[in-house]
Amino acid sequence: MYLFTRQLSNNPRTRIAVFSTKRYDKHTLEPAFKKLGFNPFFLESALSEETVILAENYQVVCVFVNDDLNSTVISYLAGKGLKHILLRCAGYNNVDLAACKEFGIKVARVPAYSPHAVAEFAVGQILMLNRKLHLAYARARAGNFNLEGLTGFDLSGKTAGIIGTGKIGRCVIEILSKGFGMNVICYDLYPTEGYTYVDLPELLKKSDVISLHCPLSPETKYIINANTIEQMKTGVMLINSSRGGLIDTKALISGLKSRKIGSVALDVYEDESDLFFKDSSSNIIQDDVFSRLLTFPNVSVTGHQAFLTREALDNIAEATAANCSALLNGKECPNLVSA
């Protein structure tokens, strides 16, 4: 565990433990909190059953996507008098909301920090996979300028299937349709006026590219599985910059081996908490499923970086600090998450 700084005030209003902190987080979060009169305590450790003791004597914890706030953690925090959880992300599948409700703990999130950041990254994944840029870069670095195996296809006129049409999904639609001339079809449990929606089987059947932009919920868990993969067009490109649990990884590997899936770009992974946001380059990866993914030349994996732009980090910090101020001052907080 590495502690960036410890600045505690006698005023419990300022006692905020910020978990899973990287230097880029601290760079934006610290001034945002201090501007509103709070002195946060930054920890590199993720919040979990093993580290929850570090949250003692704090009224607020601030967490990210891979912190594990299960019922045991929530119970412990409640027993120590903690009343508020700040999520500096949009998703909240890693928080046991029922336990929070039981113990009277309020949870606030950042619902829209920069849809453009994630959308632009997803489109970048499409371009990279299609034109084999990740392979071409590695070849050129090794002095190999052979073009064999680097053939892509024109995106113009092809069909993109967008699963999830929230703010990020809609940004992707605009880029692909207006920027590349793609035909875009959509699937969402809650359609938005102005877009072309089809049922999921039709989207799977018709799409040359499928990009996931929906939250992880019981309804969307493993929405990409052996059955849905079988319904896809042979050679389909699959993009996931949303949540790892949307894809059954073992089924994905089978789809790659059978060549039903032509290429995949993953910025998230269902068991990423032990892998992402840390340097494991000198270690042996113990996750055999993840290691198998890395062996495919038509698979690109990045470490949950789609959100990582200066604008997004600034927006996350400002919204998180504002949520904190509203909760601690008893004011209305529009970003509360309910069980």
C-alpha positions as a Markdown table, in Angstrom:
| # | Residue | x | y | z |
|---|---|---|---|---|
| 1 | Met | 0.0 | 0.0 | 0.0 |
| 2 | Tyr | 1.3 | 3.5 | -0.9 |
| 3 | Leu | -0.2 | 6.5 | 0.7 |
| 4 | Phe | 0.1 | 9.8 | -1.2 |
| 5 | Thr | -0.7 | 12.1 | 1.6 |
| 6 | Arg | -2.5 | 12.2 | 4.9 |
| 7 | Gln | -4.2 | 15.4 | 5.9 |
| 8 | Leu | -6.8 | 14.9 | 8.6 |
| 9 | Ser | -8.9 | 17.7 | 10.1 |
| 10 | Asn | -10.5 | 17.7 | 13.5 |
| 11 | Asn | -13.7 | 18.4 | 11.6 |
| 12 | Pro | -15.3 | 15.0 | 10.6 |
| 13 | Arg | -16.8 | 16.7 | 7.6 |
| 14 | Thr | -13.4 | 16.6 | 6.0 |
| 15 | Arg | -12.6 | 13.0 | 6.6 |
| 16 | Ile | -12.7 | 11.5 | 3.2 |
| 17 | Ala | -10.8 | 8.3 | 2.3 |
| 18 | Val | -10.1 | 8.1 | -1.5 |
| 19 | Phe | -9.3 | 4.5 | -2.5 |
| 20 | Ser | -7.7 | 3.2 | -5.7 |
| 21 | Thr | -5.9 | 6.4 | -6.3 |
| 22 | Lys | -3.5 | 7.0 | -9.1 |
| 23 | Arg | -1.4 | 10.1 | -9.6 |
| 24 | Tyr | -3.7 | 11.4 | -12.3 |
| 25 | Asp | -6.6 | 11.0 | -9.9 |
| 26 | Lys | -4.9 | 13.0 | -7.2 |
| 27 | His | -3.9 | 15.7 | -9.6 |
| 28 | Thr | -7.6 | 16.6 | -10.2 |
| 29 | Leu | -9.3 | 15.3 | -7.1 |
| 30 | Glu | -7.2 | 17.1 | -4.5 |
| 31 | Pro | -7.8 | 20.7 | -5.8 |
| 32 | Ala | -11.5 | 19.9 | -6.4 |
| 33 | Phe | -12.0 | 18.7 | -2.8 |
| 34 | Lys | -9.9 | 21.5 | -1.3 |
| 35 | Lys | -11.8 | 24.1 | -3.2 |
| 36 | Leu | -14.9 | 23.0 | -1.2 |
| 37 | Gly | -13.1 | 22.8 | 2.1 |
| 38 | Phe | -12.3 | 19.1 | 2.3 |
| 39 | Asn | -8.9 | 17.5 | 2.9 |
| 40 | Pro | -9.0 | 14.0 | 1.4 |
| 41 | Phe | -6.7 | 11.1 | 2.4 |
| 42 | Phe | -5.4 | 9.3 | -0.8 |
| 43 | Leu | -4.7 | 5.6 | -0.8 |
| 44 | Glu | -3.4 | 3.5 | -3.7 |
| 45 | Ser | -5.1 | 0.4 | -2.3 |
| 46 | Ala | -8.5 | -0.8 | -3.6 |
| 47 | Leu | -11.3 | -1.0 | -1.1 |
| 48 | Ser | -12.2 | -4.6 | -0.2 |
| 49 | Glu | -12.8 | -6.9 | 2.7 |
| 50 | Glu | -9.0 | -7.0 | 3.3 |
| 51 | Thr | -8.5 | -3.2 | 3.2 |
| 52 | Val | -11.7 | -1.9 | 4.7 |
| 53 | Ile | -10.0 | -1.3 | 8.0 |
| 54 | Leu | -8.3 | 1.6 | 6.4 |
| 55 | Ala | -11.6 | 3.4 | 6.2 |
| 56 | Glu | -12.0 | 3.6 | 10.0 |
| 57 | Asn | -12.5 | 7.2 | 11.3 |
| 58 | Tyr | -13.8 | 8.5 | 8.0 |
| 59 | Gln | -17.3 | 9.6 | 7.3 |
| 60 | Val | -17.0 | 9.3 | 3.5 |
| 61 | Val | -15.2 | 6.9 | 1.2 |
| 62 | Cys | -14.5 | 7.7 | -2.5 |
| 63 | Val | -14.1 | 4.7 | -4.7 |
| 64 | Phe | -13.7 | 3.6 | -8.4 |
| 65 | Val | -14.8 | 0.8 | -10.7 |
| 66 | Asn | -12.9 | -2.1 | -9.2 |
| 67 | Asp | -13.4 | -1.4 | -5.5 |
| 68 | Asp | -15.5 | -4.2 | -4.0 |
| 69 | Leu | -18.2 | -2.8 | -1.7 |
| 70 | Asn | -20.0 | -6.0 | -1.0 |
| 71 | Ser | -22.4 | -6.6 | 2.0 |
| 72 | Thr | -19.5 | -7.4 | 4.3 |
| 73 | Val | -17.7 | -4.2 | 3.5 |
| 74 | Ile | -20.9 | -2.1 | 3.8 |
| 75 | Ser | -21.7 | -3.7 | 7.1 |
| 76 | Tyr | -18.2 | -2.9 | 8.5 |
| 77 | Leu | -18.4 | 0.7 | 7.2 |
| 78 | Ala | -21.8 | 1.2 | 8.7 |
| 79 | Gly | -20.5 | -0.2 | 12.1 |
| 80 | Lys | -17.8 | 2.5 | 12.0 |
| 81 | Gly | -20.3 | 5.2 | 11.5 |
| 82 | Leu | -19.7 | 5.9 | 7.8 |
| 83 | Lys | -22.7 | 7.5 | 6.1 |
| 84 | His | -21.7 | 8.3 | 2.5 |
| 85 | Ile | -20.0 | 6.6 | -0.5 |
| 86 | Leu | -18.8 | 8.6 | -3.4 |
| 87 | Leu | -18.4 | 6.8 | -6.7 |
| 88 | Arg | -16.1 | 8.6 | -9.2 |
| 89 | Cys | -17.6 | 6.6 | -12.0 |
| 90 | Ala | -21.0 | 6.0 | -13.7 |
| 91 | Gly | -21.4 | 2.3 | -12.9 |
| 92 | Tyr | -22.4 | 1.0 | -9.5 |
| 93 | Asn | -22.5 | -2.8 | -10.0 |
| 94 | Asn | -19.6 | -3.1 | -7.5 |
| 95 | Val | -21.7 | -1.7 | -4.7 |
| 96 | Asp | -24.3 | -3.7 | -2.7 |
| 97 | Leu | -27.0 | -1.2 | -2.8 |
| 98 | Ala | -29.4 | -3.3 | -0.8 |
| 99 | Ala | -26.9 | -3.3 | 2.1 |
| 100 | Cys | -26.4 | 0.4 | 1.8 |
| 101 | Lys | -30.2 | 0.9 | 2.0 |
| 102 | Glu | -30.4 | -1.3 | 5.1 |
| 103 | Phe | -27.7 | 0.6 | 6.9 |
| 104 | Gly | -28.8 | 4.1 | 5.7 |
| 105 | Ile | -25.6 | 4.8 | 3.7 |
| 106 | Lys | -26.1 | 7.2 | 0.8 |
| 107 | Val | -24.3 | 6.5 | -2.5 |
| 108 | Ala | -23.6 | 9.1 | -5.2 |
| 109 | Arg | -22.1 | 8.6 | -8.6 |
| 110 | Val | -20.8 | 10.6 | -11.6 |
| 111 | Pro | -23.3 | 9.7 | -14.3 |
| 112 | Ala | -21.8 | 11.6 | -17.2 |
| 113 | Tyr | -18.2 | 12.7 | -17.0 |
| 114 | Ser | -17.4 | 12.7 | -20.7 |
| 115 | Pro | -19.3 | 10.5 | -23.1 |
| 116 | His | -17.1 | 11.7 | -25.9 |
| 117 | Ala | -14.0 | 10.3 | -24.2 |
| 118 | Val | -15.4 | 6.7 | -24.1 |
| 119 | Ala | -17.1 | 7.0 | -27.5 |
| 120 | Glu | -14.0 | 8.3 | -29.3 |
| 121 | Phe | -11.9 | 5.5 | -27.7 |
| 122 | Ala | -14.4 | 2.9 | -28.9 |
| 123 | Val | -14.2 | 4.2 | -32.4 |
| 124 | Gly | -10.4 | 4.1 | -32.1 |
| 125 | Gln | -10.7 | 0.5 | -31.2 |
| 126 | Ile | -12.7 | -0.2 | -34.4 |
| 127 | Leu | -10.2 | 1.6 | -36.6 |
| 128 | Met | -7.3 | -0.2 | -34.9 |
| 129 | Leu | -8.8 | -3.7 | -35.3 |
| 130 | Asn | -10.0 | -3.1 | -38.8 |
| 131 | Arg | -6.7 | -1.8 | -40.2 |
| 132 | Lys | -4.6 | -4.0 | -37.9 |
| 133 | Leu | -2.8 | -1.0 | -36.5 |
| 134 | His | -1.7 | -2.8 | -33.4 |
| 135 | Leu | 0.0 | -5.5 | -35.5 |
| 136 | Ala | 1.5 | -3.0 | -38.0 |
| 137 | Tyr | 3.0 | -0.9 | -35.2 |
| 138 | Ala | 4.6 | -4.0 | -33.6 |
| 139 | Arg | 6.0 | -5.1 | -37.0 |
| 140 | Ala | 7.4 | -1.7 | -37.8 |
| 141 | Arg | 9.1 | -1.5 | -34.5 |
| 142 | Ala | 10.8 | -4.8 | -35.3 |
| 143 | Gly | 11.8 | -3.6 | -38.8 |
| 144 | Asn | 9.1 | -5.7 | -40.6 |
| 145 | Phe | 7.2 | -3.7 | -43.2 |
| 146 | Asn | 5.5 | -6.7 | -44.8 |
| 147 | Leu | 1.8 | -5.9 | -45.5 |
| 148 | Glu | 0.6 | -9.5 | -45.6 |
| 149 | Gly | -2.2 | -10.1 | -43.1 |
| 150 | Leu | -3.0 | -6.4 | -42.6 |
| 151 | Thr | -5.9 | -6.1 | -45.0 |
| 152 | Gly | -9.0 | -4.3 | -43.6 |
| 153 | Phe | -12.3 | -3.2 | -45.0 |
| 154 | Asp | -14.1 | 0.1 | -45.7 |
| 155 | Leu | -16.4 | 1.0 | -42.9 |
| 156 | Ser | -18.5 | 3.1 | -45.2 |
| 157 | Gly | -21.7 | 1.2 | -46.0 |
| 158 | Lys | -21.2 | -1.4 | -43.4 |
| 159 | Thr | -23.6 | -2.0 | -40.5 |
| 160 | Ala | -22.8 | -1.2 | -36.9 |
| 161 | Gly | -24.9 | -2.6 | -34.1 |
| 162 | Ile | -24.9 | -0.5 | -31.0 |
| 163 | Ile | -26.1 | -2.2 | -27.8 |
| 164 | Gly | -27.0 | 0.5 | -25.3 |
| 165 | Thr | -28.0 | 4.0 | -26.5 |
| 166 | Gly | -27.2 | 6.1 | -23.5 |
| 167 | Lys | -25.0 | 9.2 | -23.9 |
| 168 | Ile | -21.9 | 7.2 | -24.8 |
| 169 | Gly | -23.8 | 5.0 | -27.3 |
| 170 | Arg | -25.4 | 8.0 | -28.9 |
| 171 | Cys | -22.0 | 9.6 | -29.4 |
| 172 | Val | -20.7 | 6.5 | -31.1 |
| 173 | Ile | -23.7 | 6.5 | -33.4 |
| 174 | Glu | -23.1 | 10.0 | -34.4 |
| 175 | Ile | -19.4 | 9.3 | -35.2 |
| 176 | Leu | -20.0 | 6.1 | -37.1 |
| 177 | Ser | -23.0 | 7.3 | -39.1 |
| 178 | Lys | -22.0 | 10.9 | -39.9 |
| 179 | Gly | -18.2 | 10.4 | -39.8 |
| 180 | Phe | -17.8 | 7.1 | -41.6 |
| 181 | Gly | -21.1 | 6.6 | -43.4 |
| 182 | Met | -22.0 | 3.4 | -41.6 |
| 183 | Asn | -25.6 | 2.1 | -41.3 |
| 184 | Val | -26.4 | 2.0 | -37.6 |
| 185 | Ile | -28.9 | -0.2 | -35.9 |
| 186 | Cys | -29.5 | -0.2 | -32.1 |
| 187 | Tyr | -30.8 | -2.4 | -29.3 |
| 188 | Asp | -31.8 | -1.0 | -25.9 |
| 189 | Leu | -34.4 | -1.9 | -23.3 |
| 190 | Tyr | -35.2 | 1.8 | -23.1 |
| 191 | Pro | -35.2 | 3.2 | -26.7 |
| 192 | Thr | -34.4 | 6.9 | -27.4 |
| 193 | Glu | -36.4 | 8.7 | -30.2 |
| 194 | Gly | -34.5 | 9.4 | -33.4 |
| 195 | Tyr | -32.6 | 6.1 | -33.8 |
| 196 | Thr | -33.2 | 2.8 | -35.6 |
| 197 | Tyr | -34.0 | 0.0 | -33.1 |
| 198 | Val | -34.3 | -3.7 | -33.8 |
| 199 | Asp | -34.5 | -6.7 | -31.6 |
| 200 | Leu | -31.3 | -8.3 | -30.4 |
| 201 | Pro | -31.3 | -11.3 | -32.7 |
| 202 | Glu | -31.7 | -9.0 | -35.7 |
| 203 | Leu | -28.9 | -6.8 | -34.6 |
| 204 | Leu | -26.6 | -9.8 | -34.1 |
| 205 | Lys | -27.5 | -11.2 | -37.5 |
| 206 | Lys | -27.0 | -8.0 | -39.5 |
| 207 | Ser | -24.1 | -6.2 | -37.8 |
| 208 | Asp | -20.5 | -6.2 | -39.2 |
| 209 | Val | -19.4 | -4.4 | -36.1 |
| 210 | Ile | -21.0 | -4.7 | -32.6 |
| 211 | Ser | -20.2 | -2.2 | -29.9 |
| 212 | Leu | -21.3 | -2.5 | -26.3 |
| 213 | His | -22.4 | 0.6 | -24.4 |
| 214 | Cys | -24.8 | -0.6 | -21.7 |
| 215 | Pro | -24.5 | -0.8 | -17.9 |
| 216 | Leu | -23.9 | -4.2 | -16.2 |
| 217 | Ser | -27.1 | -5.4 | -14.6 |
| 218 | Pro | -28.9 | -8.7 | -14.1 |
| 219 | Glu | -30.5 | -8.1 | -17.5 |
| 220 | Thr | -27.3 | -7.5 | -19.3 |
| 221 | Lys | -24.9 | -9.9 | -17.6 |
| 222 | Tyr | -23.3 | -12.1 | -20.3 |
| 223 | Ile | -25.5 | -10.5 | -23.0 |
| 224 | Ile | -22.7 | -11.8 | -25.2 |
| 225 | Asn | -22.7 | -15.6 | -24.7 |
| 226 | Ala | -22.5 | -18.8 | -26.6 |
| 227 | Asn | -26.1 | -18.4 | -27.9 |
| 228 | Thr | -25.8 | -14.8 | -29.0 |
| 229 | Ile | -22.4 | -15.4 | -30.6 |
| 230 | Glu | -23.9 | -18.2 | -32.7 |
| 231 | Gln | -26.5 | -15.7 | -34.0 |
| 232 | Met | -23.8 | -13.2 | -35.1 |
| 233 | Lys | -22.6 | -12.7 | -38.7 |
| 234 | Thr | -19.5 | -14.7 | -39.4 |
| 235 | Gly | -16.4 | -12.6 | -39.0 |
| 236 | Val | -18.1 | -9.9 | -36.9 |
| 237 | Met | -16.0 | -7.3 | -35.0 |
| 238 | Leu | -16.9 | -7.0 | -31.3 |
| 239 | Ile | -16.0 | -3.9 | -29.2 |
| 240 | Asn | -16.4 | -3.6 | -25.4 |
| 241 | Ser | -15.5 | -0.4 | -23.6 |
| 242 | Ser | -18.3 | -0.7 | -21.1 |
| 243 | Arg | -18.3 | -3.4 | -18.5 |
| 244 | Gly | -16.4 | -6.7 | -18.6 |
| 245 | Gly | -19.3 | -8.8 | -17.3 |
| 246 | Leu | -21.3 | -8.1 | -20.5 |
| 247 | Ile | -19.2 | -10.8 | -22.2 |
| 248 | Asp | -18.9 | -14.5 | -21.2 |
| 249 | Thr | -15.1 | -14.7 | -21.9 |
| 250 | Lys | -15.0 | -18.5 | -22.3 |
| 251 | Ala | -17.7 | -18.3 | -24.9 |
| 252 | Leu | -15.8 | -15.4 | -26.6 |
| 253 | Ile | -12.7 | -17.6 | -26.8 |
| 254 | Ser | -14.7 | -20.4 | -28.4 |
| 255 | Gly | -16.2 | -17.9 | -30.9 |
| 256 | Leu | -12.7 | -16.7 | -31.8 |
| 257 | Lys | -11.4 | -20.2 | -32.2 |
| 258 | Ser | -14.3 | -21.1 | -34.6 |
| 259 | Arg | -13.7 | -17.8 | -36.5 |
| 260 | Lys | -17.3 | -16.8 | -35.9 |
| 261 | Ile | -15.9 | -13.7 | -34.3 |
| 262 | Gly | -13.4 | -12.0 | -36.6 |
| 263 | Ser | -11.8 | -9.6 | -34.1 |
| 264 | Val | -12.3 | -8.3 | -30.6 |
| 265 | Ala | -11.2 | -5.1 | -28.8 |
| 266 | Leu | -11.6 | -5.2 | -25.0 |
| 267 | Asp | -11.0 | -2.2 | -22.7 |
| 268 | Val | -12.7 | -4.1 | -19.9 |
| 269 | Tyr | -12.6 | -7.7 | -18.7 |
| 270 | Glu | -15.0 | -9.6 | -16.4 |
| 271 | Asp | -12.2 | -10.5 | -13.9 |
| 272 | Glu | -10.2 | -7.3 | -14.3 |
| 273 | Ser | -9.9 | -6.3 | -10.7 |
| 274 | Asp | -6.8 | -8.4 | -10.1 |
| 275 | Leu | -5.2 | -7.2 | -13.3 |
| 276 | Phe | -6.0 | -3.7 | -14.4 |
| 277 | Phe | -4.7 | -0.3 | -13.0 |
| 278 | Lys | -1.4 | -1.9 | -11.9 |
| 279 | Asp | 1.9 | -2.9 | -13.4 |
| 280 | Ser | 2.2 | -6.7 | -13.5 |
| 281 | Ser | 4.8 | -6.8 | -16.4 |
| 282 | Ser | 7.3 | -8.6 | -14.2 |
| 283 | Asn | 4.7 | -11.1 | -12.9 |
| 284 | Ile | 3.2 | -14.3 | -14.3 |
| 285 | Ile | -0.5 | -13.7 | -15.0 |
| 286 | Gln | -2.4 | -16.4 | -13.0 |
| 287 | Asp | -5.7 | -15.9 | -15.0 |
| 288 | Asp | -5.5 | -18.6 | -17.6 |
| 289 | Val | -8.6 | -17.4 | -19.5 |
| 290 | Phe | -7.2 | -13.9 | -19.8 |
| 291 | Ser | -3.8 | -15.3 | -20.8 |
| 292 | Arg | -5.5 | -17.2 | -23.6 |
| 293 | Leu | -7.1 | -14.1 | -24.9 |
| 294 | Leu | -3.7 | -12.5 | -25.2 |
| 295 | Thr | -2.6 | -15.2 | -27.6 |
| 296 | Phe | -5.0 | -14.2 | -30.4 |
| 297 | Pro | -3.5 | -11.8 | -33.0 |
| 298 | Asn | -7.0 | -10.5 | -33.7 |
| 299 | Val | -7.7 | -9.5 | -30.1 |
| 300 | Ser | -6.7 | -6.1 | -28.6 |
| 301 | Val | -6.8 | -5.6 | -24.9 |
| 302 | Thr | -6.3 | -2.3 | -23.1 |
| 303 | Gly | -6.6 | -1.7 | -19.4 |
| 304 | His | -9.8 | 0.2 | -18.8 |
| 305 | Gln | -8.5 | 3.5 | -20.2 |
| 306 | Ala | -11.4 | 4.6 | -22.4 |
| 307 | Phe | -12.4 | 7.3 | -19.8 |
| 308 | Leu | -8.9 | 8.7 | -19.5 |
| 309 | Thr | -8.9 | 12.2 | -20.9 |
| 310 | Arg | -8.0 | 15.5 | -19.2 |
| 311 | Glu | -11.6 | 16.7 | -19.6 |
| 312 | Ala | -13.1 | 13.5 | -18.1 |
| 313 | Leu | -10.8 | 13.6 | -15.1 |
| 314 | Asp | -11.6 | 17.2 | -14.5 |
| 315 | Asn | -15.4 | 16.5 | -14.7 |
| 316 | Ile | -15.1 | 13.5 | -12.5 |
| 317 | Ala | -13.3 | 15.4 | -9.8 |
| 318 | Glu | -15.7 | 18.4 | -9.9 |
| 319 | Ala | -18.8 | 16.2 | -9.8 |
| 320 | Thr | -17.4 | 14.0 | -7.0 |
| 321 | Ala | -16.5 | 17.0 | -4.9 |
| 322 | Ala | -19.9 | 18.5 | -5.5 |
| 323 | Asn | -21.7 | 15.3 | -4.6 |
| 324 | Cys | -19.6 | 15.2 | -1.4 |
| 325 | Ser | -20.6 | 18.8 | -0.5 |
| 326 | Ala | -24.3 | 18.2 | -1.1 |
| 327 | Leu | -24.3 | 15.0 | 1.0 |
| 328 | Leu | -22.4 | 16.4 | 3.9 |
| 329 | Asn | -24.3 | 19.7 | 4.0 |
| 330 | Gly | -27.7 | 17.9 | 3.8 |
| 331 | Lys | -28.6 | 19.4 | 0.4 |
| 332 | Glu | -30.3 | 17.7 | -2.5 |
| 333 | Cys | -27.9 | 15.5 | -4.5 |
| 334 | Pro | -29.1 | 14.8 | -8.0 |
| 335 | Asn | -26.7 | 11.9 | -8.5 |
| 336 | Leu | -27.9 | 9.6 | -5.7 |
| 337 | Val | -28.1 | 5.9 | -6.5 |
| 338 | Ser | -31.0 | 4.0 | -5.1 |
| 339 | Ala | -31.3 | 0.3 | -4.3 |
